[in-house]
């Protein structure tokens, strides 16, 4: 079994307005960088076997202090990138309701069947991220791995790993805290066990 610590990147410049940042490479705020520093201090004593990150700058910047604290080279994996939100990219929920009200209402009712127009299907995102984690389990049996990724990706991935209905990802996991620790224990097959959810990263 491998413990996989899933972390959302630190706060970004779009956080205050809750804009949908999918593939747009928005930077961390000063507060986000402080959150990343706290994550690094936690990582120094966590006994990590590996550190993997999304290719987006906000995730790589978040992972940097953990890499410095542990001496681990961060491995960038394209499978950990955030979902593409299509027509919703860069918008708030209210702006989506103004621009495409019917599609937004359908998304709120079932964000998998009626994912955002032009966006990535959440099931495809969950599958690609799970394939990354399966590789990590194979490479680090009985180890602990830190994975720095994104809010929506982590939520759909958690539903996939825990055997929960994917369409419920927004309801079951309404909040994924920036730089908070969510740990799953997984053998690489069958459901994973949820060890902790949204624990603050403190040394």
One Martini backbone bead per residue (centre of mass of N, CA, C, O) as a GRO file, in nm:
protein
  203
    1UNK     BB    1   0.099   0.035   0.018
    2UNK     BB    2   0.015   0.379  -0.060
    3UNK     BB    3   0.078   0.709   0.025
    4UNK     BB    4  -0.127   0.979  -0.098
    5UNK     BB    5  -0.063   1.327  -0.123
    6UNK     BB    6  -0.305   1.560  -0.181
    7UNK     BB    7  -0.250   1.881  -0.347
    8UNK     BB    8  -0.326   2.199  -0.363
    9UNK     BB    9  -0.240   2.470  -0.459
   10UNK     BB   10  -0.192   2.777  -0.409
   11UNK     BB   11  -0.287   3.075  -0.406
   12UNK     BB   12  -0.440   3.287  -0.642
   13UNK     BB   13  -0.537   3.565  -0.834
   14UNK     BB   14  -0.837   3.412  -0.870
   15UNK     BB   15  -0.956   3.343  -0.586
   16UNK     BB   16  -1.137   3.582  -0.484
   17UNK     BB   17  -1.344   3.530  -0.749
   18UNK     BB   18  -1.368   3.235  -0.837
   19UNK     BB   19  -1.208   3.144  -1.085
   20UNK     BB   20  -1.171   2.941  -1.362
   21UNK     BB   21  -0.867   2.747  -1.342
   22UNK     BB   22  -0.725   2.559  -1.563
   23UNK     BB   23  -0.494   2.616  -1.811
   24UNK     BB   24  -0.443   2.868  -1.682
   25UNK     BB   25  -0.139   3.050  -1.580
   26UNK     BB   26  -0.170   3.137  -1.277
   27UNK     BB   27  -0.051   3.297  -1.011
   28UNK     BB   28   0.068   3.341  -0.717
   29UNK     BB   29   0.042   3.464  -0.422
   30UNK     BB   30   0.180   3.554  -0.136
   31UNK     BB   31   0.006   3.356   0.022
   32UNK     BB   32   0.067   3.110  -0.156
   33UNK     BB   33   0.372   3.107  -0.088
   34UNK     BB   34   0.333   3.059   0.214
   35UNK     BB   35   0.189   2.791   0.184
   36UNK     BB   36   0.427   2.650   0.042
   37UNK     BB   37   0.624   2.680   0.278
   38UNK     BB   38   0.461   2.505   0.473
   39UNK     BB   39   0.473   2.254   0.303
   40UNK     BB   40   0.780   2.229   0.316
   41UNK     BB   41   0.799   2.192   0.624
   42UNK     BB   42   0.635   1.934   0.627
   43UNK     BB   43   0.806   1.764   0.422
   44UNK     BB   44   1.073   1.742   0.589
   45UNK     BB   45   0.903   1.522   0.800
   46UNK     BB   46   0.745   1.294   0.596
   47UNK     BB   47   0.905   1.075   0.432
   48UNK     BB   48   0.947   1.104   0.132
   49UNK     BB   49   0.976   0.936  -0.192
   50UNK     BB   50   0.802   1.156  -0.361
   51UNK     BB   51   0.753   1.416  -0.628
   52UNK     BB   52   0.456   1.542  -0.781
   53UNK     BB   53   0.345   1.742  -1.075
   54UNK     BB   54   0.208   1.968  -1.232
   55UNK     BB   55   0.283   2.177  -1.512
   56UNK     BB   56   0.180   2.411  -1.375
   57UNK     BB   57   0.305   2.686  -1.220
   58UNK     BB   58   0.140   2.677  -0.948
   59UNK     BB   59   0.242   2.387  -0.879
   60UNK     BB   60   0.550   2.415  -0.906
   61UNK     BB   61   0.574   2.644  -0.696
   62UNK     BB   62   0.455   2.478  -0.461
   63UNK     BB   63   0.676   2.239  -0.478
   64UNK     BB   64   0.955   2.374  -0.429
   65UNK     BB   65   0.990   2.371  -0.114
   66UNK     BB   66   0.972   2.059  -0.092
   67UNK     BB   67   1.219   2.001  -0.264
   68UNK     BB   68   1.423   2.160  -0.090
   69UNK     BB   69   1.362   2.005   0.187
   70UNK     BB   70   1.416   1.694   0.057
   71UNK     BB   71   1.575   1.659  -0.234
   72UNK     BB   72   1.354   1.630  -0.437
   73UNK     BB   73   1.262   1.572  -0.755
   74UNK     BB   74   1.034   1.709  -0.947
   75UNK     BB   75   0.768   1.547  -1.113
   76UNK     BB   76   0.638   1.602  -1.425
   77UNK     BB   77   0.279   1.549  -1.500
   78UNK     BB   78   0.033   1.574  -1.736
   79UNK     BB   79  -0.194   1.407  -1.572
   80UNK     BB   80  -0.213   1.662  -1.345
   81UNK     BB   81  -0.378   1.844  -1.488
   82UNK     BB   82  -0.614   2.046  -1.526
   83UNK     BB   83  -0.902   2.108  -1.630
   84UNK     BB   84  -1.084   2.190  -1.902
   85UNK     BB   85  -1.339   2.458  -1.911
   86UNK     BB   86  -1.370   2.608  -2.160
   87UNK     BB   87  -1.614   2.846  -2.154
   88UNK     BB   88  -1.533   2.880  -1.829
   89UNK     BB   89  -1.274   3.009  -1.862
   90UNK     BB   90  -1.220   3.274  -1.628
   91UNK     BB   91  -1.486   3.238  -1.482
   92UNK     BB   92  -1.763   3.278  -1.311
   93UNK     BB   93  -2.059   3.159  -1.221
   94UNK     BB   94  -2.217   3.420  -1.291
   95UNK     BB   95  -2.102   3.456  -1.579
   96UNK     BB   96  -2.211   3.190  -1.689
   97UNK     BB   97  -2.511   3.253  -1.643
   98UNK     BB   98  -2.510   3.491  -1.844
   99UNK     BB   99  -2.393   3.336  -2.107
  100UNK     BB  100  -2.492   3.011  -2.014
  101UNK     BB  101  -2.755   2.919  -1.840
  102UNK     BB  102  -2.831   2.626  -1.920
  103UNK     BB  103  -2.549   2.497  -1.892
  104UNK     BB  104  -2.508   2.576  -1.595
  105UNK     BB  105  -2.751   2.426  -1.478
  106UNK     BB  106  -2.665   2.147  -1.578
  107UNK     BB  107  -2.395   2.140  -1.429
  108UNK     BB  108  -2.513   2.163  -1.139
  109UNK     BB  109  -2.673   1.890  -1.164
  110UNK     BB  110  -2.441   1.755  -1.383
  111UNK     BB  111  -2.088   1.772  -1.420
  112UNK     BB  112  -2.063   1.524  -1.621
  113UNK     BB  113  -2.284   1.507  -1.835
  114UNK     BB  114  -2.272   1.853  -1.805
  115UNK     BB  115  -2.025   1.978  -1.888
  116UNK     BB  116  -1.853   2.220  -1.987
  117UNK     BB  117  -1.834   2.387  -2.264
  118UNK     BB  118  -1.553   2.244  -2.421
  119UNK     BB  119  -1.468   2.054  -2.207
  120UNK     BB  120  -1.353   1.828  -2.006
  121UNK     BB  121  -1.405   1.517  -1.913
  122UNK     BB  122  -1.407   1.399  -1.594
  123UNK     BB  123  -1.352   1.098  -1.654
  124UNK     BB  124  -1.088   1.143  -1.810
  125UNK     BB  125  -0.937   1.283  -1.580
  126UNK     BB  126  -0.954   1.054  -1.373
  127UNK     BB  127  -0.803   0.842  -1.542
  128UNK     BB  128  -0.532   0.988  -1.581
  129UNK     BB  129  -0.468   1.030  -1.280
  130UNK     BB  130  -0.488   0.729  -1.193
  131UNK     BB  131  -0.252   0.633  -1.371
  132UNK     BB  132  -0.039   0.788  -1.216
  133UNK     BB  133  -0.089   0.659  -0.934
  134UNK     BB  134  -0.032   0.367  -1.018
  135UNK     BB  135   0.266   0.421  -1.081
  136UNK     BB  136   0.341   0.512  -0.792
  137UNK     BB  137   0.274   0.250  -0.650
  138UNK     BB  138   0.475   0.070  -0.805
  139UNK     BB  139   0.735   0.255  -0.719
  140UNK     BB  140   0.607   0.301  -0.391
  141UNK     BB  141   0.600   0.080  -0.185
  142UNK     BB  142   0.527   0.187   0.133
  143UNK     BB  143   0.503   0.483   0.061
  144UNK     BB  144   0.534   0.846   0.027
  145UNK     BB  145   0.341   1.074  -0.178
  146UNK     BB  146   0.360   1.384  -0.343
  147UNK     BB  147   0.074   1.567  -0.488
  148UNK     BB  148   0.056   1.844  -0.712
  149UNK     BB  149  -0.247   2.012  -0.794
  150UNK     BB  150  -0.607   2.028  -0.816
  151UNK     BB  151  -0.926   2.072  -0.740
  152UNK     BB  152  -1.094   1.914  -0.954
  153UNK     BB  153  -0.906   1.681  -0.995
  154UNK     BB  154  -0.908   1.581  -0.699
  155UNK     BB  155  -1.215   1.526  -0.681
  156UNK     BB  156  -1.244   1.318  -0.910
  157UNK     BB  157  -1.026   1.129  -0.804
  158UNK     BB  158  -1.155   1.058  -0.534
  159UNK     BB  159  -1.408   0.929  -0.644
  160UNK     BB  160  -1.265   0.711  -0.807
  161UNK     BB  161  -1.100   0.576  -0.567
  162UNK     BB  162  -1.370   0.548  -0.364
  163UNK     BB  163  -1.642   0.480  -0.531
  164UNK     BB  164  -1.781   0.740  -0.625
  165UNK     BB  165  -1.989   0.940  -0.768
  166UNK     BB  166  -1.884   1.163  -0.995
  167UNK     BB  167  -2.134   1.367  -0.994
  168UNK     BB  168  -2.057   1.433  -0.666
  169UNK     BB  169  -1.794   1.610  -0.635
  170UNK     BB  170  -1.921   1.890  -0.542
  171UNK     BB  171  -2.074   1.775  -0.285
  172UNK     BB  172  -1.857   1.597  -0.134
  173UNK     BB  173  -1.621   1.820  -0.245
  174UNK     BB  174  -1.651   2.153  -0.204
  175UNK     BB  175  -1.356   2.161  -0.063
  176UNK     BB  176  -1.013   2.257  -0.149
  177UNK     BB  177  -0.745   2.336   0.007
  178UNK     BB  178  -0.481   2.524   0.009
  179UNK     BB  179  -0.228   2.309   0.095
  180UNK     BB  180  -0.385   2.073   0.175
  181UNK     BB  181  -0.423   1.749   0.324
  182UNK     BB  182  -0.479   1.450   0.121
  183UNK     BB  183  -0.513   1.105   0.212
  184UNK     BB  184  -0.434   0.804   0.038
  185UNK     BB  185  -0.476   0.445   0.039
  186UNK     BB  186  -0.305   0.233  -0.209
  187UNK     BB  187  -0.265  -0.060  -0.429
  188UNK     BB  188  -0.390  -0.004  -0.744
  189UNK     BB  189  -0.656  -0.158  -0.648
  190UNK     BB  190  -0.936  -0.062  -0.600
  191UNK     BB  191  -1.023   0.085  -0.332
  192UNK     BB  192  -0.957   0.344  -0.141
  193UNK     BB  193  -0.830   0.512   0.146
  194UNK     BB  194  -0.932   0.759   0.368
  195UNK     BB  195  -0.729   0.936   0.597
  196UNK     BB  196  -0.745   1.245   0.493
  197UNK     BB  197  -0.896   1.591   0.502
  198UNK     BB  198  -0.790   1.904   0.487
  199UNK     BB  199  -0.513   1.931   0.620
  200UNK     BB  200  -0.306   2.123   0.754
  201UNK     BB  201   0.017   2.244   0.677
  202UNK     BB  202   0.215   2.134   0.941
  203UNK     BB  203   0.515   2.070   1.113
   0.00000   0.00000   0.00000
